[in-house]
Amino acid sequence: MGFINNAKAGKATDEARKAYTEGHGVLVYKFIEANKTSATTAPMTGIGEQIQAVEAEGWALANMAAAESKTLGGERIGLVCLFRRRV
């Protein structure tokens, strides 16, 4: 995993840890794929690692929705993930 994806996973870890510590039962987190071209079928760079980082803090992925948009930097896929606290 590259520098940017490591930083994103680190930020996700921090937010997941904070929400868990504060006793939240639900965490909704938006992940943006780092890949600049989303026109092909391929692994979503860094997304799996970021989801694993959140789950390592006591959360379980419950639902996920995807959206594609064009930004100044090109096409990006955004994943909105709903995590529930593990009991």
RASULFEN-V192524 format. One record per backbone hydrogen bond with DSSP energy under -1.0 kcal/mol. NH is the residue of the N-H (numbers start at 1). CO is the residue of the C=O. Records with the same first field share a line. If there is no record, write none. Layout:
NH = CO, CO
This chain:
6 = 2
7 = 3
8 = 4
9 = 5
10 = 6
11 = 7
12 = 8
13 = 9
14 = 10
15 = 11
16 = 12
17 = 13
18 = 14
19 = 15
20 = 16
21 = 17
22 = 18
23 = 20
24 = 19
27 = 83
29 = 81
31 = 79
33 = 77
47 = 44
50 = 46
51 = 47
52 = 48
53 = 49
54 = 50
55 = 51
56 = 52
57 = 54
58 = 55
60 = 84
62 = 82
63 = 82
65 = 80
67 = 78
69 = 76
71 = 74
74 = 71
76 = 69
78 = 67
79 = 31
80 = 65
81 = 29
82 = 63
83 = 27
84 = 60
85 = 25
86 = 58
